[in-house]
Amino acid sequence: MDLRRLAGQVRGYRGVRRKASIEEVAGALIPADSPDVIAAHGEDAAAIRSGRQVLLLAADGIVESMVGKDPEWAGYCSVLVNVNDIAAMGGIPVAMVNVLSCRDARMRACIVRGMRRACDKFGVPMVGGHLHPDSSYSSVDVAVLGRTTPSRLVLSSGAREGDAVVYAMDLDGEFTPGFPFSWDTTSGKSAGEVRRRVLSMNRVAPRLTAGKDISNPGALGTLGMLLEASGKGAEVDPSLVPIPEGVDIRQWMTAYQGCGFVVTCGRQDARGVARSFGRAGLTASVCGTVIRPHELRLVHDEQREVLFDLARDTFGCAKPDRRP
């Protein structure tokens, strides 16, 4: 394994580079002080106190190129990515709404068919939305409401020095034809299998200190986001990250996971956490350690490479009081 080559590909990946712009938008919009908002900046979903529950609110959109190339898959993924954001917070998705912009009736039908299929698969109803039938572009965006409890709320910002870094991934899948970085683990499974994997984070949540779903920046980029939100660094051996047989590690480390998480937990809990994910059908492994220096370091045998210097590199996830 050539760590320098791997690090160069991950740093140059579009899914990593495009995250930096988040900071200027989020910093201008997200309130600094709201009594019922537990967490917002740098998280997969906003966490809002509501009596004895925590409400989770998130939104996501699908890149324009995917909508144009495969509108049905884009519709499906618009649901999947939002469900994963709620799952990453230790939550259970409740309902969704959408904003659909498309003037082509046949393309609209494909997008809606994909959304319908995903809603049925994940068991989350689409309860409303807004349609632009005369827009000059085609896009699909979805917002999701979820719920959890304070004891099962998982934040991106809670990693502690000395914690174990655990990756949990569904290796039973395939890359989507035409989309070499989309690892599909859900469309070929039953609704029961998919939902059991999604809810694995809710079950293991009380033993975690931080977590995120592996999304557009890939396995290592997503860990970088978690570390930036937590104001920490980590040392990780990429050879310990679960990987399907025959898949190139550089492609794998930049893949969007149909169902995959990176979490941190106390060392004493790491094996139990991995076993819990395993019972849900995910392959989990302890791959590294959270450290104080604000860097994500790759280590393997005698090789060492700084992937991200989080004092300089940004994903837009740093809290103002966590900046180095």
N, C-alpha and C positions, 0 to 999 in steps of 0.2 A: 504493500500500500504506500503510495507516494503522497504524503500529507501536503506538501507544498502545492502539488497539482490539484488535489482535492480542494484545498482552501481557495485557490485561485478561481476554480469553477464556481464554488459556492458564492464567493464575494461578487463575482461578475454576473450572477444569475439575476434576471429581471425581477423575479419574485422577491428578491432581497433588496435590490436597489430602489424599487418603487415605493418602499415603505417609509423612506425618510421624509416624504412630503406630508405625512400624517401630522407631524408635530405642529406645523404652522396653522393647520385647520383646527385641530383639537384644542390647541392652546388658546385660540380665539373664541371657541364656542362652549367648551365644557366648564360649568360653574366651579369656582374654587371653593365655595362654601354653600352647602345645601344640607340641612339637618337630616333629611331622610336618605340621602345618597351615601351609601357605604363606600362605594368604589366606582370609578368610571375610567379615568385616563389610563391607558395601557392595558386595559382588560378586554377580554373577548366579548363581554356584555357588561352593561351598567348594572350594579347591584343596588336595589332600592328597598329600604326597610318598609315593611307593611305589616303591622301587628307582630305576630309571632313568625311570620314568613318573610322571606326575602324574594322580591320580584326581580327577574332578570330581563333586560331589554337589549336587543341587539338588532342590527341591520347589516345587510351585505348585498352586493351587486355582482353581476357576472360580467367579465370583460367582454368588450364589444366583438372581438374577433371570434370568441366562442359562440356568441349568439348568432353571428352570421354563418359560421361554418356548420354548426349542428344545433339548431334552435331547440330541439326536444331535449338534448342532453343539457343545454344551458338551463332550461326550465327545471329539470331534475336537480341540477347542482345548486340552483338558487334556493331550494329547500334544504338540501343536504348541508350546505355550508352554515346555514343558520342553526340547524339542529345541532351541529357539532359545536358551535359557539356556546350554546346553552349547556351542552354536556360538559364542556371543558370547565365550566364554573361549578360543577357538581350539581347541575340543575336538571329539571324535567321540563321539556318543551310543552307549552300549553296550546298556543294558537299562533297563526301568522296572518299577515296582510301583505299585499304586493303592490308595486307600481310597474305597470307594463306599458312600454312605449313602442308601438309598432303599427305601421299603416298597412302592411301586407297581411291579408286575412289568413292565408295559408301558413305563413310563418307564425302568426299569433296562435293558430290552432296547435302547431307543433310545440310551442313554448308551454301553452296551457296543458297539453297532454303530458309533457314531462313533469310539470308541477303536480298534476293530479296523481301521476304514478308515484312520485316521491311522497306526497302527503299520505297516500294509502300505505306505502312501505314503512314510513316512520311513525304512522299513527298520530299525525299532528294536523288538525284541520286548517284550511285556508278560509278565514272568516270574512274577508273583505279586501278592498284595495282600490286602485285608481287606474283607469285606462286612458292613454293618449293615442287615439286611433289615427291621428293625422300628423304625427311627429315625422321629422326628416331623418330620424335614426331609429335603430331598434335596440332596446335594452330591457332587462328584467331585474328588478330589485325587490327584495323581500325583507320585511321586519318580523321579528319573532318575540313573543312573550314567553318567559319561563318562570319557574318557581323553584325554590329550595328552602332550606332552613339555615339559621346561623351556624349550626354545627357542621353542616355539609357544604358550606360556601367555600369554593376554591378560588383564590385570587392568583394572578400572575406575580404579585408583588411580595409574596411571603417567603421566598427562599432564604434559608439561613446558612451561614458559613458552616461547613462540615456536613451538610445534608447530602444524601445520595441523589444522583440524577438517574431516573428510570425512564426508559422508553418502552411504550406499549403499543404494538402495531398489529393490525390484521394482515397477515401475510398471504391469506387466501384471496387472491384477486388477480387482476391483469391490468396492463396499461390500456387506456381507452384508445381505440384506433383513431389516428389523426391528432391525438393529444398526448405526446410522449411523457408528459410530467403529471398526468392524471391517473393515479392508481385507484382503480374502481374495485371496491370490496363489497358493494351493497346491492347493485342491480341484479346480481345472480343469486342472491340469498333470499330466504323467506323473511317475511316481516318479523317473525319471532326471533330469528337469528340476529337480524340487524338491530332490533330494539334491545336485545340482551347486551350487545356490545356497546351501544350508545349509553346505556344506563350503568355501565361498569364504573364510570367516574363517580356517579352518585353514591354507589355502594362503598367505594374505597375512600371517599372524600375525607372522612374524619381523621385519617392517618396521613394526609398530605399537608405539606406546607405551601406548595404552589403548583400550578399546572396550566397547560395550554393544549389545545388541539393542534396537530401538525397541519399547517395550512399553506398558503401560497409561498412563503419563503422556504419551505422544506423543513426537514428534521433539524438541521443545525441552525438555520435562520430562525426557526420558531423558538429554539432554546435561547438564541441571542435576544429575542424580544422579551422572554421571561426574565432573563438576567438583567436586562436594562430596566425593566419595571421594578425589579427587586433591589437594584443598586448593588449587584454582586457579580462575580465571575464564576467560571467553572473550568475544570479540566475534564475532557471527555476522550475516550478511546473509540474512534469511529468503528473499529473492527468488532466492538461488542454490541453495536446497535443491531437489532434483529433485521434480517434482510432475506427476501425470498431467494431460493436457489436459482442461479443463472442470471440474476439481475445485476447490472453494472452498478457499483457503489456510487459513482458520481451522479448517475441518473437517479438513484434511489434517494440520495441525500437532498435532492432538489425537487422531489416529487410531492404533490399534494396528496395526502392520505385520505382515502375514503373513510377510514376510521383509525385514527392513531393519536396518541397523546405523549407528551413529555411532561414528567412531573418530578417534584422534589419531595423528599420525606426524610425523617430521621433515619440514620444508619440502622438502628435497631428494628425499624419497620420495613426496610427495603425488600427483604425476601417475601414477607407476608403480602406486601403490596403487589409484587410481581406475581405471586400465586393467585391473588384475587383477580387480577386481569386475565390470567391464564384460564380460570374457571369460566370467564365470559367469552372465551374464544380468541383472545388476543395473545400474542407472543411478547413477553416482557423481559427486560434484562437491565441490570444495574450497569451503567456505562460510564459513570464519572462521579465527581464530587464538586460541590459548590465551594468556591474559594473567595477570599476577601478582595484580592486584586481584580479590578474591573475589566477583565479580559476573558474571552472564550478561547481557551487553549486546546488544541488537538494534540493528543499524545498517542504514540504507538511504538512499541519497542524502544529504540533509541531516538526516534524522531520526535520533535516538538515544533509546533507551528501555532502562532497566534492567528486565529481566524478573524476575530473582531476585537478591536481595542475600543471598548465601550465608553472610554473617555473622549473618543473622537467620532467613532462610527455611531449612527443612530438609526433606530427603527421607529422613532416617534413615540416610544413607550415610557420614557423616563419621567418620573414624577419630579416636579420642581425641587422638592427637598431631598431628592436622591441623586442629583447631578453631582459628578465628581468635581 
